[in-house]
Amino acid sequence: MGTQLHGEYKVHGGKLVVVDLDVAEGRLANVSVSGDFFLEPDDALGDINAALTGLSADLPAQDLADAVTAGLDDGVVLFGFSAQAVAIAVRRALAKASSWLDHDWDIIAPTVLPTAVNVALDEVLAEAVGAGRRNPTLRFWDWDEPSVVIGSFQSVRNELDPAGVEKYGINVVRRISGGGAMFMEAGNCITYSLYLPQGLVDGLSFEDSYKFLDNWVMAALESIGVQAFYVPLNDIATDQGKIGGAAQKRFSNGAMLHHVTMSYDIDADKMVQVLRIGKEKLSDKGTRSAKKRVDPLRRQTGLSRTDILARMAGTFTARYNATPSELTAGELAEAARRVEGKFGTQAWLNRIP
């Protein structure tokens, strides 16, 4: 009989699920699920334990969740948790999945860099985390050139108005993650990137992983009077409108990138001259104009961008015991090489014309 293992998972907006178990000959044994959730009828807890007992310790989270669901009668009600939550707690007990505090986090303060270098660093740092060369890291961007960063799968022709790009001297860069275009002038928005092992979101759906990875920033916003929430899949909004969006990229070495851009004080008139924000995109937003979609944090908080960044960094540091870090000379040099060979090239920018 192996050593007793313990795993916990707090459901986003829900309850805590705890699993204690042993592993015997590669299979789950002595499984005990507990927590502050609600379950009807009571004896269904025994069915959950029984459904997990004897399963291979190497099963992925989805297979574990499917086994729990199959072991429950149709009338069973799980309130505040789910079969998926139980599976994540099991994977954490087995050290197949991790929690925030299982990692030593670094945090990099805003550093003014060319936009293409910021984009290249997302690839360089995520790869470094996956290879074990760098701790999981939160990095805040900064820049001083007017730019548009388009998503990996967007068409340059469809997203940008050439006249507006030329008029305002916009630097256009393509990033490695999907999602929409980011209109970025100096000081007009807040952008950060998280570089992390995929084990942190093991068992979570793509949609749930967005909310999970930004839970800390929702708390930071709440502390300055902004009640933000996720609009599936990747929009962050308040009752006054959209304030930001997130994007992700998963790497073959087990790392992932999660990054977010939030509006601080965007010149909406200029933005609509640069971006082709069509009626189709606006049709599901309940608005008549792109201008109404920009709802800056400056107006909702009355705080400077610097103050908001400090609150975000402070919240992350306090929650996850993050340590201040800096970009290394090697990381910056590698990012510069990738700008020259990839991110700064017309071939990459126009790979979808």
BELWOZI-V567976 format. One record per pair of residues at least 6 apart in sequence whose ideal C-beta (glycine too) atoms are under 8 Angstrom apart, sorted by the first residue. I is the first residue (numbers start at 1). GAP is how many residues later the second one is. D is the distance in whole Angstrom. If there is no record, write none. Layout:
BEGIN
i:I gap:GAP d:D
i:I gap:GAP d:D
END
This chain:
BEGIN
i:1 gap:21 d:5
i:1 gap:23 d:5
i:1 gap:28 d:7
i:1 gap:29 d:8
i:2 gap:20 d:5
i:2 gap:21 d:4
i:2 gap:22 d:6
i:3 gap:19 d:7
i:4 gap:16 d:6
i:4 gap:17 d:7
i:4 gap:18 d:6
i:4 gap:26 d:8
i:5 gap:15 d:7
i:5 gap:16 d:5
i:5 gap:17 d:7
i:5 gap:18 d:7
i:5 gap:88 d:4
i:5 gap:89 d:6
i:5 gap:90 d:8
i:6 gap:12 d:7
i:6 gap:13 d:7
i:6 gap:14 d:5
i:6 gap:87 d:6
i:7 gap:11 d:7
i:7 gap:12 d:5
i:7 gap:81 d:8
i:7 gap:82 d:4
i:7 gap:83 d:6
i:7 gap:84 d:7
i:7 gap:85 d:3
i:7 gap:86 d:3
i:7 gap:87 d:7
i:7 gap:90 d:8
i:8 gap:8 d:6
i:8 gap:9 d:7
i:8 gap:10 d:5
i:8 gap:11 d:8
i:8 gap:81 d:6
i:8 gap:84 d:7
i:8 gap:91 d:7
i:9 gap:7 d:7
i:9 gap:8 d:5
i:9 gap:76 d:6
i:9 gap:79 d:4
i:9 gap:80 d:4
i:9 gap:83 d:6
i:9 gap:90 d:8
i:10 gap:6 d:5
i:10 gap:7 d:8
i:11 gap:6 d:7
i:11 gap:26 d:8
i:11 gap:69 d:7
i:11 gap:70 d:5
i:11 gap:71 d:7
i:11 gap:74 d:5
i:12 gap:196 d:7
i:12 gap:199 d:5
i:12 gap:200 d:6
i:12 gap:203 d:7
i:14 gap:23 d:7
i:14 gap:66 d:4
i:14 gap:67 d:6
i:14 gap:71 d:7
i:15 gap:20 d:6
i:15 gap:21 d:5
i:15 gap:22 d:4
i:15 gap:23 d:8
i:15 gap:65 d:3
i:15 gap:66 d:5
i:16 gap:19 d:5
i:16 gap:20 d:5
i:16 gap:21 d:7
i:17 gap:16 d:7
i:17 gap:18 d:4
i:17 gap:20 d:6
i:17 gap:64 d:5
i:17 gap:68 d:5
i:17 gap:69 d:6
i:17 gap:71 d:8
i:17 gap:72 d:5
i:18 gap:15 d:7
i:18 gap:16 d:5
i:18 gap:17 d:5
i:18 gap:71 d:6
i:19 gap:12 d:7
i:19 gap:13 d:7
i:19 gap:14 d:5
i:19 gap:15 d:8
i:19 gap:67 d:7
i:19 gap:70 d:4
i:19 gap:71 d:5
i:19 gap:73 d:8
i:19 gap:74 d:5
i:20 gap:10 d:8
i:20 gap:11 d:8
i:20 gap:12 d:5
i:20 gap:14 d:8
i:20 gap:73 d:7
i:21 gap:7 d:5
i:21 gap:8 d:7
i:21 gap:9 d:6
i:21 gap:10 d:5
i:21 gap:11 d:7
i:21 gap:31 d:8
i:21 gap:69 d:7
i:21 gap:72 d:6
i:22 gap:6 d:8
i:22 gap:7 d:4
i:22 gap:8 d:5
i:23 gap:6 d:7
i:23 gap:34 d:5
i:23 gap:71 d:7
i:26 gap:30 d:6
i:26 gap:31 d:6
i:26 gap:32 d:7
i:27 gap:27 d:5
i:27 gap:28 d:6
i:27 gap:29 d:6
i:27 gap:30 d:6
i:28 gap:24 d:5
i:28 gap:25 d:6
i:28 gap:26 d:7
i:28 gap:27 d:5
i:28 gap:28 d:8
i:28 gap:29 d:6
i:28 gap:62 d:7
i:29 gap:24 d:6
i:29 gap:25 d:8
i:30 gap:23 d:8
i:31 gap:18 d:5
i:31 gap:21 d:4
i:31 gap:22 d:5
i:31 gap:59 d:8
i:32 gap:17 d:6
i:33 gap:12 d:6
i:33 gap:15 d:5
i:33 gap:16 d:6
i:33 gap:19 d:8
i:33 gap:53 d:6
i:33 gap:56 d:8
i:35 gap:46 d:7
i:36 gap:44 d:7
i:37 gap:41 d:7
i:37 gap:42 d:7
i:37 gap:43 d:4
i:37 gap:44 d:4
i:38 gap:39 d:8
i:38 gap:40 d:8
i:38 gap:41 d:4
i:38 gap:42 d:6
i:39 gap:6 d:6
i:39 gap:37 d:7
i:39 gap:38 d:7
i:39 gap:39 d:6
i:39 gap:40 d:7
i:40 gap:36 d:7
i:40 gap:37 d:5
i:40 gap:39 d:8
i:41 gap:35 d:7
i:44 gap:28 d:6
i:44 gap:29 d:7
i:44 gap:32 d:5
i:47 gap:24 d:5
i:47 gap:25 d:6
i:47 gap:26 d:8
i:47 gap:29 d:8
i:48 gap:20 d:6
i:48 gap:23 d:7
i:48 gap:24 d:7
i:48 gap:38 d:6
i:50 gap:21 d:6
i:51 gap:16 d:5
i:51 gap:17 d:5
i:51 gap:19 d:7
i:51 gap:20 d:3
i:51 gap:21 d:7
i:52 gap:12 d:7
i:52 gap:15 d:7
i:52 gap:16 d:7
i:52 gap:34 d:8
i:52 gap:38 d:7
i:55 gap:8 d:8
i:55 gap:9 d:7
i:55 gap:12 d:6
i:57 gap:37 d:6
i:59 gap:8 d:8
i:60 gap:143 d:8
i:61 gap:23 d:7
i:61 gap:26 d:4
i:61 gap:27 d:6
i:61 gap:29 d:8
i:61 gap:30 d:5
i:61 gap:36 d:7
i:61 gap:141 d:6
i:61 gap:142 d:3
i:62 gap:22 d:8
i:62 gap:25 d:7
i:62 gap:141 d:8
i:64 gap:22 d:7
i:64 gap:23 d:4
i:64 gap:26 d:6
i:64 gap:27 d:7
i:64 gap:139 d:8
i:65 gap:17 d:8
i:65 gap:18 d:4
i:65 gap:19 d:5
i:65 gap:21 d:7
i:65 gap:22 d:4
i:65 gap:138 d:8
i:66 gap:17 d:8
i:68 gap:15 d:4
i:68 gap:18 d:5
i:68 gap:19 d:7
i:69 gap:14 d:5
i:72 gap:11 d:8
i:84 gap:119 d:6
i:84 gap:120 d:8
i:84 gap:121 d:8
i:87 gap:116 d:5
i:88 gap:9 d:6
i:88 gap:114 d:7
i:88 gap:115 d:4
i:88 gap:116 d:7
i:91 gap:6 d:4
i:91 gap:111 d:5
i:91 gap:112 d:6
i:92 gap:6 d:7
i:92 gap:7 d:6
i:96 gap:103 d:7
i:96 gap:106 d:6
i:97 gap:102 d:5
i:97 gap:103 d:7
i:97 gap:105 d:3
i:97 gap:106 d:6
i:98 gap:99 d:7
i:98 gap:101 d:5
i:98 gap:102 d:5
i:98 gap:104 d:7
i:99 gap:101 d:7
i:100 gap:100 d:7
i:100 gap:219 d:7
i:100 gap:220 d:5
i:101 gap:219 d:7
i:101 gap:220 d:7
i:103 gap:32 d:7
i:103 gap:33 d:5
i:103 gap:93 d:8
i:103 gap:94 d:7
i:103 gap:97 d:7
i:103 gap:217 d:8
i:104 gap:31 d:5
i:104 gap:32 d:8
i:104 gap:217 d:8
i:104 gap:219 d:7
i:105 gap:30 d:6
i:105 gap:31 d:5
i:105 gap:32 d:7
i:105 gap:33 d:7
i:105 gap:211 d:8
i:105 gap:215 d:5
i:105 gap:216 d:7
i:105 gap:217 d:4
i:105 gap:218 d:7
i:106 gap:28 d:7
i:106 gap:29 d:5
i:106 gap:30 d:7
i:106 gap:31 d:4
i:106 gap:32 d:7
i:106 gap:216 d:6
i:106 gap:217 d:6
i:106 gap:218 d:8
i:106 gap:219 d:4
i:107 gap:30 d:7
i:107 gap:31 d:5
i:107 gap:32 d:8
i:107 gap:206 d:6
i:107 gap:209 d:6
i:107 gap:210 d:6
i:107 gap:215 d:4
i:107 gap:216 d:7
i:107 gap:217 d:6
i:107 gap:218 d:6
i:108 gap:29 d:6
i:108 gap:30 d:7
i:108 gap:31 d:4
i:108 gap:32 d:7
i:108 gap:216 d:8
i:108 gap:217 d:5
i:108 gap:218 d:6
i:108 gap:219 d:6
i:109 gap:31 d:6
i:109 gap:204 d:7
i:109 gap:215 d:7
i:110 gap:30 d:4
i:110 gap:31 d:7
i:110 gap:32 d:4
i:110 gap:199 d:6
i:111 gap:29 d:8
i:111 gap:30 d:8
i:111 gap:31 d:6
i:111 gap:216 d:7
i:112 gap:30 d:5
i:112 gap:31 d:6
i:112 gap:32 d:5
i:113 gap:8 d:7
i:113 gap:28 d:8
i:113 gap:29 d:7
i:113 gap:30 d:6
i:114 gap:29 d:7
i:114 gap:31 d:7
i:114 gap:57 d:8
i:114 gap:225 d:8
i:115 gap:28 d:5
i:115 gap:30 d:6
i:115 gap:32 d:4
i:115 gap:34 d:6
i:115 gap:56 d:6
i:115 gap:58 d:5
i:115 gap:69 d:7
i:116 gap:55 d:7
i:116 gap:57 d:5
i:116 gap:223 d:5
i:116 gap:227 d:5
i:116 gap:228 d:5
i:117 gap:215 d:8
i:117 gap:218 d:5
i:117 gap:219 d:7
i:117 gap:222 d:6
i:118 gap:23 d:5
i:118 gap:25 d:6
i:118 gap:73 d:8
i:119 gap:30 d:6
i:119 gap:54 d:5
i:119 gap:55 d:8
i:119 gap:56 d:5
i:119 gap:57 d:7
i:119 gap:224 d:5
i:120 gap:214 d:8
i:120 gap:215 d:4
i:120 gap:216 d:8
i:120 gap:218 d:4
i:120 gap:219 d:5
i:120 gap:222 d:7
i:120 gap:223 d:5
i:121 gap:18 d:7
i:121 gap:72 d:8
i:121 gap:206 d:7
i:121 gap:210 d:7
i:121 gap:211 d:8
i:121 gap:214 d:5
i:122 gap:53 d:7
i:122 gap:54 d:6
i:122 gap:55 d:8
i:122 gap:71 d:5
i:122 gap:73 d:8
i:122 gap:127 d:8
i:122 gap:135 d:5
i:122 gap:137 d:7
i:123 gap:53 d:5
i:123 gap:134 d:8
i:123 gap:215 d:6
i:124 gap:207 d:6
i:124 gap:210 d:5
i:124 gap:211 d:5
i:124 gap:214 d:7
i:125 gap:9 d:6
i:125 gap:12 d:6
i:125 gap:14 d:7
i:125 gap:68 d:7
i:125 gap:70 d:5
i:125 gap:206 d:7
i:126 gap:69 d:5
i:126 gap:123 d:7
i:126 gap:125 d:6
i:126 gap:129 d:5
i:126 gap:130 d:7
i:126 gap:131 d:4
i:127 gap:124 d:6
i:127 gap:126 d:7
i:127 gap:128 d:7
i:128 gap:6 d:4
i:128 gap:67 d:7
i:128 gap:203 d:7
i:129 gap:6 d:7
i:129 gap:7 d:6
i:129 gap:8 d:7
i:129 gap:66 d:4
i:129 gap:67 d:7
i:129 gap:68 d:7
i:129 gap:126 d:5
i:130 gap:67 d:7
i:130 gap:121 d:5
i:130 gap:123 d:3
i:130 gap:124 d:5
i:130 gap:125 d:3
i:131 gap:122 d:6
i:131 gap:124 d:8
i:134 gap:61 d:7
i:134 gap:197 d:8
i:135 gap:188 d:8
i:135 gap:190 d:7
i:136 gap:58 d:8
i:136 gap:59 d:6
i:136 gap:60 d:5
i:136 gap:61 d:7
i:136 gap:64 d:8
i:137 gap:57 d:7
i:137 gap:58 d:5
i:137 gap:188 d:7
i:138 gap:54 d:6
i:138 gap:55 d:8
i:138 gap:56 d:6
i:138 gap:175 d:8
i:138 gap:178 d:6
i:138 gap:184 d:7
i:139 gap:53 d:7
i:139 gap:54 d:5
i:139 gap:56 d:7
i:139 gap:188 d:8
i:140 gap:50 d:8
i:140 gap:51 d:7
i:140 gap:52 d:5
i:140 gap:169 d:6
i:140 gap:172 d:8
i:140 gap:173 d:7
i:141 gap:50 d:4
i:141 gap:51 d:7
i:141 gap:52 d:7
i:143 gap:41 d:6
i:143 gap:43 d:6
i:144 gap:42 d:5
i:145 gap:26 d:5
i:145 gap:41 d:7
i:146 gap:22 d:6
i:146 gap:23 d:6
i:146 gap:24 d:5
i:146 gap:25 d:7
i:146 gap:38 d:7
i:146 gap:39 d:5
i:146 gap:40 d:8
i:147 gap:23 d:6
i:147 gap:24 d:4
i:147 gap:25 d:7
i:147 gap:26 d:6
i:147 gap:35 d:8
i:147 gap:37 d:5
i:147 gap:38 d:8
i:148 gap:11 d:8
i:148 gap:12 d:7
i:148 gap:17 d:7
i:148 gap:22 d:5
i:148 gap:23 d:8
i:148 gap:24 d:5
i:148 gap:25 d:7
i:148 gap:33 d:6
i:148 gap:34 d:7
i:148 gap:35 d:6
i:148 gap:36 d:7
i:148 gap:126 d:6
i:148 gap:127 d:7
i:149 gap:24 d:5
i:149 gap:25 d:8
i:149 gap:26 d:5
i:149 gap:32 d:7
i:149 gap:33 d:4
i:149 gap:35 d:6
i:150 gap:6 d:7
i:150 gap:9 d:6
i:150 gap:10 d:8
i:150 gap:22 d:7
i:150 gap:23 d:7
i:150 gap:24 d:5
i:150 gap:25 d:7
i:150 gap:31 d:5
i:150 gap:32 d:8
i:151 gap:23 d:8
i:151 gap:24 d:7
i:151 gap:26 d:7
i:151 gap:27 d:5
i:151 gap:28 d:4
i:151 gap:29 d:6
i:151 gap:30 d:7
i:151 gap:96 d:7
i:152 gap:22 d:7
i:152 gap:23 d:6
i:152 gap:24 d:6
i:152 gap:25 d:6
i:152 gap:26 d:5
i:152 gap:97 d:8
i:153 gap:25 d:5
i:153 gap:199 d:7
i:154 gap:20 d:8
i:154 gap:26 d:7
i:154 gap:27 d:6
i:154 gap:198 d:7
i:155 gap:197 d:5
i:155 gap:198 d:6
i:156 gap:16 d:7
i:156 gap:18 d:8
i:156 gap:193 d:7
i:156 gap:194 d:6
i:156 gap:196 d:7
i:156 gap:197 d:6
i:157 gap:196 d:6
i:158 gap:118 d:6
i:159 gap:22 d:5
i:159 gap:116 d:6
i:159 gap:117 d:6
i:160 gap:10 d:8
i:160 gap:12 d:6
i:160 gap:21 d:8
i:160 gap:114 d:7
i:160 gap:115 d:7
i:160 gap:116 d:7
i:161 gap:112 d:6
i:161 gap:113 d:6
i:161 gap:114 d:7
i:161 gap:115 d:6
i:163 gap:110 d:8
i:164 gap:6 d:7
i:164 gap:106 d:8
i:164 gap:109 d:4
i:164 gap:110 d:4
i:164 gap:111 d:8
i:165 gap:7 d:6
i:165 gap:109 d:6
i:167 gap:106 d:7
i:168 gap:102 d:6
i:168 gap:105 d:7
i:168 gap:106 d:6
i:170 gap:104 d:6
i:172 gap:177 d:6
i:173 gap:170 d:6
i:173 gap:171 d:8
i:173 gap:176 d:7
i:174 gap:169 d:7
i:174 gap:174 d:6
i:174 gap:175 d:5
i:174 gap:177 d:7
i:175 gap:72 d:8
i:176 gap:73 d:5
i:176 gap:81 d:7
i:177 gap:70 d:4
i:177 gap:71 d:6
i:177 gap:72 d:4
i:177 gap:80 d:6
i:177 gap:82 d:7
i:178 gap:69 d:6
i:178 gap:70 d:8
i:178 gap:71 d:8
i:179 gap:55 d:6
i:179 gap:66 d:6
i:179 gap:67 d:7
i:179 gap:68 d:4
i:180 gap:65 d:6
i:181 gap:94 d:6
i:182 gap:7 d:7
i:182 gap:9 d:7
i:182 gap:79 d:5
i:183 gap:6 d:8
i:183 gap:83 d:6
i:183 gap:87 d:8
i:183 gap:88 d:5
i:183 gap:91 d:6
i:183 gap:92 d:6
i:184 gap:7 d:7
i:184 gap:77 d:7
i:185 gap:81 d:8
i:185 gap:82 d:7
i:185 gap:85 d:8
i:187 gap:77 d:7
i:187 gap:78 d:7
i:187 gap:118 d:6
i:188 gap:75 d:7
i:188 gap:76 d:6
i:188 gap:77 d:5
i:188 gap:78 d:5
i:188 gap:79 d:7
i:189 gap:55 d:8
i:189 gap:72 d:5
i:189 gap:73 d:6
i:189 gap:74 d:5
i:189 gap:75 d:5
i:189 gap:77 d:6
i:190 gap:54 d:8
i:190 gap:71 d:7
i:190 gap:72 d:5
i:190 gap:74 d:6
i:190 gap:107 d:7
i:190 gap:115 d:7
i:190 gap:118 d:6
i:190 gap:119 d:6
i:190 gap:122 d:7
i:191 gap:68 d:7
i:191 gap:69 d:7
i:191 gap:70 d:5
i:191 gap:71 d:8
i:192 gap:25 d:8
i:192 gap:67 d:6
i:192 gap:68 d:6
i:192 gap:120 d:7
i:193 gap:64 d:6
i:193 gap:65 d:7
i:193 gap:66 d:4
i:194 gap:19 d:6
i:194 gap:63 d:7
i:194 gap:64 d:4
i:194 gap:65 d:7
i:195 gap:60 d:6
i:195 gap:61 d:8
i:195 gap:62 d:6
i:196 gap:17 d:8
i:196 gap:59 d:7
i:196 gap:60 d:6
i:196 gap:62 d:7
i:197 gap:57 d:6
i:197 gap:58 d:6
i:197 gap:59 d:8
i:198 gap:52 d:6
i:198 gap:56 d:5
i:198 gap:57 d:7
i:198 gap:58 d:5
i:199 gap:55 d:7
i:200 gap:13 d:8
i:201 gap:8 d:4
i:201 gap:11 d:6
i:201 gap:12 d:7
i:201 gap:55 d:7
i:204 gap:8 d:6
i:206 gap:27 d:7
i:206 gap:42 d:7
i:207 gap:25 d:5
i:207 gap:26 d:5
i:209 gap:39 d:7
i:209 gap:49 d:8
i:210 gap:20 d:6
i:210 gap:23 d:7
i:210 gap:24 d:6
i:210 gap:36 d:5
i:210 gap:38 d:7
i:210 gap:48 d:8
i:211 gap:19 d:5
i:213 gap:33 d:8
i:213 gap:45 d:5
i:214 gap:16 d:7
i:214 gap:22 d:7
i:214 gap:32 d:6
i:214 gap:44 d:8
i:214 gap:46 d:6
i:216 gap:99 d:6
i:216 gap:100 d:5
i:216 gap:103 d:5
i:216 gap:104 d:7
i:217 gap:11 d:8
i:217 gap:43 d:7
i:217 gap:95 d:6
i:217 gap:98 d:7
i:217 gap:99 d:8
i:218 gap:10 d:5
i:218 gap:11 d:7
i:219 gap:96 d:6
i:219 gap:100 d:8
i:220 gap:91 d:5
i:220 gap:92 d:5
i:220 gap:94 d:8
i:220 gap:95 d:4
i:220 gap:96 d:8
i:221 gap:6 d:8
i:221 gap:7 d:5
i:222 gap:6 d:7
i:223 gap:88 d:6
i:223 gap:92 d:7
i:224 gap:77 d:5
i:224 gap:79 d:6
i:224 gap:84 d:7
i:224 gap:87 d:6
i:225 gap:75 d:7
i:225 gap:76 d:6
i:226 gap:12 d:6
i:226 gap:17 d:8
i:226 gap:71 d:7
i:226 gap:74 d:5
i:226 gap:75 d:6
i:227 gap:11 d:6
i:227 gap:12 d:7
i:228 gap:8 d:6
i:228 gap:9 d:7
i:228 gap:10 d:5
i:228 gap:15 d:7
i:229 gap:7 d:8
i:229 gap:8 d:6
i:229 gap:9 d:7
i:230 gap:6 d:6
i:230 gap:7 d:8
i:231 gap:6 d:5
i:231 gap:11 d:7
i:234 gap:11 d:5
i:234 gap:12 d:5
i:234 gap:13 d:6
i:235 gap:7 d:6
i:235 gap:9 d:7
i:235 gap:10 d:5
i:236 gap:6 d:7
i:236 gap:7 d:6
i:236 gap:8 d:4
i:236 gap:9 d:7
i:236 gap:10 d:7
i:236 gap:24 d:7
i:236 gap:26 d:7
i:237 gap:6 d:6
i:238 gap:57 d:7
i:238 gap:62 d:7
i:240 gap:55 d:5
i:240 gap:60 d:6
i:241 gap:46 d:8
i:241 gap:51 d:7
i:241 gap:52 d:6
i:241 gap:53 d:8
i:241 gap:54 d:4
i:242 gap:21 d:8
i:242 gap:43 d:7
i:242 gap:51 d:5
i:242 gap:52 d:8
i:242 gap:53 d:6
i:243 gap:19 d:5
i:243 gap:20 d:5
i:243 gap:52 d:5
i:243 gap:53 d:8
i:243 gap:54 d:6
i:243 gap:57 d:8
i:244 gap:16 d:6
i:244 gap:17 d:6
i:244 gap:18 d:3
i:244 gap:19 d:6
i:245 gap:15 d:7
i:245 gap:16 d:6
i:246 gap:12 d:7
i:246 gap:13 d:7
i:246 gap:14 d:5
i:247 gap:11 d:8
i:247 gap:12 d:6
i:247 gap:13 d:8
i:248 gap:8 d:6
i:248 gap:9 d:6
i:248 gap:10 d:5
i:248 gap:11 d:8
i:249 gap:7 d:7
i:249 gap:8 d:4
i:250 gap:6 d:5
i:250 gap:7 d:8
i:251 gap:6 d:8
i:262 gap:35 d:6
i:263 gap:31 d:5
i:263 gap:32 d:6
i:263 gap:33 d:5
i:263 gap:34 d:6
i:264 gap:32 d:6
i:264 gap:33 d:5
i:264 gap:34 d:5
i:264 gap:41 d:5
i:264 gap:44 d:7
i:265 gap:31 d:5
i:265 gap:32 d:8
i:265 gap:33 d:4
i:265 gap:34 d:8
i:265 gap:40 d:8
i:266 gap:28 d:5
i:266 gap:30 d:6
i:268 gap:22 d:7
i:268 gap:23 d:4
i:268 gap:26 d:5
i:269 gap:22 d:7
i:271 gap:6 d:8
i:271 gap:19 d:7
i:271 gap:23 d:7
i:272 gap:18 d:5
i:272 gap:19 d:7
i:275 gap:15 d:8
i:277 gap:13 d:4
i:277 gap:16 d:8
i:282 gap:6 d:7
i:282 gap:7 d:7
i:282 gap:8 d:7
i:282 gap:11 d:7
i:285 gap:8 d:6
i:287 gap:6 d:6
i:297 gap:6 d:8
i:297 gap:8 d:8
i:297 gap:11 d:6
i:298 gap:7 d:7
i:301 gap:7 d:6
i:303 gap:8 d:8
i:316 gap:6 d:6
i:342 gap:6 d:5
END
